[in-house]
Amino acid sequence: MGASQSTTVAPVQGVNKEVIRMAMRDVFDKFNSDCGSGLSQTDLFKKIMTTKQEEFKAFDANNLGSVFTDRGKCFPDLKGSYNNCFLFRDSQTGVFHIPLRSNGKFVSMTPLGFPGRDLPQEWGLNVSHFMTVKYSDFQADGSGTWLFNAMLPTTDEEIAEFKEKVEFSESVVASLKENTPIKESGDKVLDAARRLGLDENTLMRDYMAKAIAGLPADIKAGRPGFTLPDADGNDISGDVDSVKSLIYEVFSDDNVFLLNAIQPTHKNSQILSHLHTMLVRSLTPELAEAYFDARTVIEIRNELFEERRQASSQAVLDQSEEEDDTLTRQSTVASSSR
């Protein structure tokens, strides 16, 4: 890597803010009317979530299906060990197979299954895809806020912590672009590195290649498994040299853009808020439909809350003026009757 290479990646262009706004306005209203009886996301989350591997009956009891509408993907019944709480249960175990960065609150990781599933294969950028979740004990005192999805109504504290998660994920991209030593990437990475026989001065890209190629066979063979294709569609996940070459190529490429996003609630399979971060060539129609830019979500959330604040203030003012008019009419009638 050349010393002059930038460690930041420009955000992808072409985000349709109005499409995201309409979707957010719809689920804002549905969540407020149908789910949680007026509780914040954090309060409802702490009330109903469980780490038990069982059918998630609270999903239907609290009408969460009115916002997480794809029942085929986001199902509460248990299929093997999998349902719409799988990611949450996994986050609470503290075990992450390919962690890329952690700080005691958030962890970023290469996801199991098929990283970059929605990216055009010919781009060869699948290895850039990672997810970020919160993993601290959700019931512990001082554990902060907890979200189902950032599209839903959030308190000021909730949206501030979501923004913090967005910034954290961006720091992962910077560390991979700069190829920093893993000693700067947190305990989860160092724990995984020790299992792989790597020391703390190992470079991020080298560690990432070893972590991917070193996945245990039972993890790769189980659900959801793991597949990493190259630009030709070949699964290279077990070949450390091929994985390393791809990682170096992708994170040295200056002709890419950053897509840091959430899945809209109608596309979600999991009900723990999580970020998807990946490098892209452009925002294809398929990517635009499947992922909503995280910083745009924050911007729209603040605008929607300001709209509602102004509407509420106007309603109070109108009510006050109506009461004043009523009192005036009553006073006039009283004076006329004397």
C-alpha positions as CSV (number, residue, x, y, z in Angstrom):
1,M,0.0,0.0,0.0
2,G,1.3,3.4,-0.9
3,A,1.7,5.9,1.9
4,S,-0.3,8.5,0.0
5,Q,-3.4,6.3,-0.2
6,S,-6.5,7.9,1.5
7,T,-7.9,6.0,4.5
8,T,-11.4,7.5,3.9
9,V,-13.9,6.4,1.3
10,A,-16.4,8.8,-0.2
11,P,-20.1,7.9,0.4
12,V,-21.9,6.4,-2.6
13,Q,-24.1,8.9,-4.5
14,G,-27.6,8.5,-5.7
15,V,-29.4,8.0,-2.4
16,N,-33.2,8.7,-2.9
17,K,-34.0,10.6,0.3
18,E,-37.8,10.8,-0.5
19,V,-38.1,7.0,-0.8
20,I,-36.5,6.6,2.6
21,R,-38.6,9.4,4.1
22,M,-41.9,7.8,2.9
23,A,-40.9,4.4,4.3
24,M,-39.8,5.9,7.6
25,R,-43.0,8.0,8.0
26,D,-45.1,4.9,7.4
27,V,-43.3,2.7,10.1
28,F,-43.1,5.7,12.5
29,D,-46.9,5.8,12.6
30,K,-47.4,2.0,12.7
31,F,-44.9,1.5,15.5
32,N,-46.5,4.3,17.6
33,S,-50.0,3.0,17.0
34,D,-49.5,-0.8,17.0
35,C,-46.4,-1.7,19.0
36,G,-45.3,-1.4,22.6
37,S,-48.2,0.7,24.0
38,G,-46.2,3.9,23.7
39,L,-42.9,2.6,25.0
40,S,-39.6,3.7,23.5
41,Q,-37.6,1.1,21.5
42,T,-35.2,0.6,24.4
43,D,-38.0,0.1,26.9
44,L,-39.9,-2.4,24.7
45,F,-36.6,-4.2,23.8
46,K,-35.6,-4.7,27.4
47,K,-39.1,-5.8,28.3
48,I,-39.6,-8.5,25.6
49,M,-36.2,-9.7,24.3
50,T,-34.8,-13.0,25.6
51,T,-31.6,-14.9,25.0
52,K,-33.5,-18.2,25.2
53,Q,-33.4,-20.3,22.1
54,E,-37.1,-20.6,21.7
55,E,-40.1,-19.3,19.7
56,F,-40.2,-15.5,20.1
57,K,-43.9,-15.2,21.0
58,A,-43.5,-11.5,22.0
59,F,-43.1,-10.7,18.3
60,D,-46.8,-11.2,17.6
61,A,-48.0,-10.2,21.1
62,N,-46.5,-6.7,20.5
63,N,-47.6,-6.6,16.8
64,L,-44.0,-6.2,15.6
65,G,-45.1,-7.9,12.3
66,S,-46.8,-4.6,11.4
67,V,-43.4,-3.1,10.8
68,F,-41.2,-6.2,10.1
69,T,-43.5,-7.3,7.4
70,D,-41.6,-10.0,5.5
71,R,-42.7,-13.0,7.6
72,G,-40.8,-15.3,5.3
73,K,-37.5,-13.7,6.4
74,C,-38.4,-12.3,9.8
75,F,-40.0,-15.3,11.5
76,P,-40.4,-15.8,15.3
77,D,-40.8,-19.5,15.2
78,L,-37.6,-21.6,15.7
79,K,-36.2,-23.5,12.7
80,G,-33.3,-25.4,14.2
81,S,-31.5,-22.7,16.1
82,Y,-32.6,-19.9,13.8
83,N,-35.3,-17.3,14.0
84,N,-35.5,-13.5,14.0
85,C,-33.7,-13.3,17.3
86,F,-30.7,-15.3,16.1
87,L,-28.4,-12.3,15.7
88,F,-29.3,-10.9,19.1
89,R,-28.7,-14.2,20.8
90,D,-25.4,-14.5,19.1
91,S,-24.4,-11.0,20.1
92,Q,-25.1,-11.7,23.7
93,T,-22.7,-14.8,23.8
94,G,-19.8,-12.5,23.0
95,V,-18.4,-15.1,20.5
96,F,-17.7,-13.7,17.1
97,H,-16.0,-15.8,14.4
98,I,-14.4,-13.0,12.2
99,P,-14.4,-9.8,14.3
100,L,-12.8,-6.8,12.7
101,R,-13.1,-4.3,15.6
102,S,-14.6,-4.0,19.1
103,N,-14.7,-1.3,21.8
104,G,-16.8,-2.9,24.6
105,K,-20.0,-1.7,23.2
106,F,-20.0,-2.4,19.4
107,V,-18.4,-5.1,17.4
108,S,-17.9,-5.2,13.6
109,M,-17.5,-8.6,11.9
110,T,-17.5,-10.3,8.6
111,P,-20.9,-12.0,8.6
112,L,-21.4,-15.7,8.2
113,G,-23.4,-17.0,5.3
114,F,-22.7,-15.2,2.0
115,P,-21.0,-11.8,2.6
116,G,-21.9,-9.2,0.0
117,R,-24.8,-11.3,-1.3
118,D,-26.5,-8.3,-2.9
119,L,-23.3,-7.0,-4.6
120,P,-22.8,-7.7,-8.3
121,Q,-20.5,-10.6,-8.5
122,E,-18.3,-9.1,-11.2
123,W,-17.3,-6.3,-8.8
124,G,-15.4,-8.8,-6.7
125,L,-16.0,-6.7,-3.6
126,N,-17.9,-9.2,-1.4
127,V,-15.0,-9.4,1.1
128,S,-15.6,-5.7,2.0
129,H,-19.0,-6.4,3.5
130,F,-19.2,-6.4,7.3
131,M,-21.8,-5.9,9.9
132,T,-21.8,-3.9,13.2
133,V,-23.9,-4.8,16.2
134,K,-24.1,-3.8,19.9
135,Y,-23.0,-6.7,22.1
136,S,-22.9,-5.5,25.7
137,D,-25.2,-7.2,28.2
138,F,-28.6,-5.8,27.3
139,Q,-30.0,-6.1,30.9
140,A,-27.0,-4.7,32.7
141,D,-27.3,-1.3,34.4
142,G,-25.9,1.4,32.2
143,S,-26.1,-0.7,29.0
144,G,-27.4,2.3,27.1
145,T,-30.0,2.2,24.4
146,W,-31.3,-0.8,22.3
147,L,-33.0,-0.6,18.9
148,F,-35.0,-3.0,16.8
149,N,-34.3,-0.8,13.7
150,A,-33.3,2.9,13.3
151,M,-36.2,3.5,10.9
152,L,-38.6,3.3,13.8
153,P,-39.1,6.2,16.2
154,T,-36.1,6.9,18.4
155,T,-35.4,9.0,21.4
156,D,-32.6,11.6,21.3
157,E,-30.4,9.2,23.3
158,E,-31.2,6.3,20.9
159,I,-30.4,8.2,17.7
160,A,-27.2,9.6,19.3
161,E,-26.0,6.1,20.1
162,F,-27.0,4.9,16.6
163,K,-24.8,7.7,15.1
164,E,-22.0,6.6,17.4
165,K,-22.3,3.1,15.8
166,V,-22.2,4.5,12.3
167,E,-19.0,6.4,13.2
168,F,-17.5,3.2,14.7
169,S,-18.2,1.2,11.5
170,E,-16.5,4.0,9.4
171,S,-13.4,3.6,11.6
172,V,-13.3,-0.1,10.6
173,V,-13.1,0.9,6.9
174,A,-10.3,3.3,7.7
175,S,-8.3,0.7,9.6
176,L,-8.6,-1.7,6.7
177,K,-7.6,1.0,4.2
178,E,-4.6,2.0,6.4
179,N,-3.9,-1.6,7.2
180,T,-3.2,-0.9,10.9
181,P,-1.9,-3.5,13.4
182,I,-4.6,-5.4,15.1
183,K,-3.5,-4.2,18.6
184,E,-5.6,-1.1,17.7
185,S,-8.7,-3.1,17.0
186,G,-10.0,-4.2,20.4
187,D,-10.3,-7.3,22.6
188,K,-12.5,-9.4,20.2
189,V,-9.9,-9.2,17.4
190,L,-7.0,-10.0,19.8
191,D,-8.9,-13.0,21.2
192,A,-9.5,-14.3,17.7
193,A,-5.9,-13.6,16.7
194,R,-4.6,-15.6,19.6
195,R,-6.7,-18.6,18.6
196,L,-5.1,-18.3,15.1
197,G,-1.6,-18.0,16.6
198,L,-1.1,-14.4,15.5
199,D,0.5,-11.6,17.6
200,E,-0.8,-8.1,18.2
201,N,1.4,-6.5,15.5
202,T,-0.2,-8.5,12.7
203,L,-1.7,-6.2,10.1
204,M,-5.5,-6.0,9.8
205,R,-5.6,-7.4,6.2
206,D,-3.4,-10.3,7.1
207,Y,-5.4,-11.1,10.2
208,M,-8.7,-10.9,8.3
209,A,-7.5,-13.4,5.7
210,K,-6.4,-15.9,8.4
211,A,-9.6,-15.5,10.3
212,I,-11.7,-16.1,7.1
213,A,-9.7,-19.1,5.9
214,G,-9.4,-20.5,9.4
215,L,-13.1,-20.8,10.1
216,P,-13.8,-24.2,11.7
217,A,-15.2,-26.8,9.4
218,D,-18.4,-27.2,11.5
219,I,-19.1,-23.5,11.2
220,K,-18.7,-23.5,7.5
221,A,-20.9,-26.6,7.1
222,G,-23.6,-25.5,9.5
223,R,-26.3,-22.9,9.2
224,P,-25.8,-20.3,7.8
225,G,-22.4,-21.6,6.7
226,F,-19.9,-19.4,4.9
227,T,-19.0,-18.8,1.3
228,L,-16.7,-16.1,-0.1
229,P,-16.7,-15.7,-3.9
230,D,-14.2,-14.0,-6.1
231,A,-15.1,-11.9,-9.2
232,D,-15.5,-15.2,-11.1
233,G,-17.9,-16.7,-8.6
234,N,-15.3,-19.2,-7.2
235,D,-15.5,-19.9,-3.4
236,I,-12.1,-19.0,-2.1
237,S,-12.9,-19.0,1.6
238,G,-10.6,-21.9,2.4
239,D,-7.6,-20.6,0.5
240,V,-5.7,-18.1,2.7
241,D,-3.5,-16.8,-0.1
242,S,-6.4,-16.1,-2.4
243,V,-8.4,-14.5,0.4
244,K,-5.4,-12.3,1.4
245,S,-4.8,-11.3,-2.2
246,L,-8.5,-10.3,-2.6
247,I,-8.5,-8.3,0.6
248,Y,-5.4,-6.4,-0.4
249,E,-6.8,-5.7,-3.8
250,V,-10.2,-4.5,-2.5
251,F,-9.0,-2.2,0.2
252,S,-6.3,-0.7,-2.0
253,D,-8.9,0.2,-4.7
254,D,-9.6,3.9,-4.9
255,N,-12.4,3.5,-7.4
256,V,-15.0,2.5,-4.8
257,F,-17.6,4.2,-2.6
258,L,-18.8,3.5,0.8
259,L,-22.3,2.1,1.5
260,N,-23.0,2.2,5.2
261,A,-26.6,1.3,5.7
262,I,-29.4,-0.4,7.4
263,Q,-31.9,-2.8,5.9
264,P,-35.5,-1.3,5.9
265,T,-37.9,-3.1,8.2
266,H,-39.7,-4.7,5.3
267,K,-36.4,-6.3,4.2
268,N,-35.1,-7.4,7.7
269,S,-34.7,-10.9,8.8
270,Q,-33.4,-9.9,12.3
271,I,-34.9,-7.6,14.9
272,L,-31.6,-6.4,16.5
273,S,-30.5,-3.2,15.0
274,H,-27.4,-3.8,12.8
275,L,-25.4,-1.9,10.2
276,H,-24.2,-3.3,6.9
277,T,-21.1,-1.7,5.5
278,M,-19.6,-2.4,2.1
279,L,-17.6,-1.0,-0.7
280,V,-19.5,-0.5,-4.0
281,R,-18.9,0.8,-7.5
282,S,-22.3,2.5,-7.5
283,L,-25.7,2.4,-5.9
284,T,-27.5,-0.1,-8.1
285,P,-31.4,-0.3,-8.0
286,E,-31.1,-3.6,-6.1
287,L,-28.8,-2.1,-3.5
288,A,-31.0,1.0,-3.1
289,E,-34.0,-1.2,-2.5
290,A,-32.3,-3.4,0.0
291,Y,-30.2,-0.9,2.0
292,F,-31.0,2.6,3.3
293,D,-28.0,4.9,3.9
294,A,-27.5,5.3,7.7
295,R,-26.6,8.9,7.7
296,T,-29.7,9.7,5.6
297,V,-31.8,7.8,8.1
298,I,-30.5,10.0,10.9
299,E,-31.2,13.1,8.9
300,I,-34.7,12.1,8.1
301,R,-35.4,11.0,11.6
302,N,-34.5,14.5,12.9
303,E,-36.6,16.1,10.2
304,L,-39.6,14.0,11.0
305,F,-39.4,14.7,14.7
306,E,-39.1,18.4,14.0
307,E,-42.3,18.2,11.8
308,R,-44.1,16.5,14.7
309,R,-42.8,19.0,17.2
310,Q,-44.1,21.9,15.1
311,A,-47.4,20.1,14.5
312,S,-47.8,19.5,18.2
313,S,-47.0,23.1,19.0
314,Q,-49.4,24.3,16.4
315,A,-52.1,22.1,17.8
316,V,-51.6,23.5,21.3
317,L,-51.7,27.0,19.9
318,D,-54.9,26.3,18.0
319,Q,-56.5,24.8,21.1
320,S,-55.5,27.8,23.2
321,E,-56.9,30.2,20.6
322,E,-60.1,28.2,20.4
323,E,-60.5,28.3,24.2
324,D,-59.8,32.1,24.1
325,D,-62.5,32.5,21.4
326,T,-64.9,30.4,23.5
327,L,-64.3,32.6,26.6
328,T,-64.7,35.8,24.5
329,R,-68.0,34.6,23.1
330,Q,-69.2,33.6,26.6
331,S,-68.1,37.0,28.0
332,T,-70.0,38.8,25.2
333,V,-73.1,36.8,25.8
334,A,-72.9,37.5,29.5
335,S,-72.5,41.3,28.9
336,S,-75.4,41.3,26.4
337,S,-77.7,39.6,28.8
338,R,-77.3,42.2,31.6
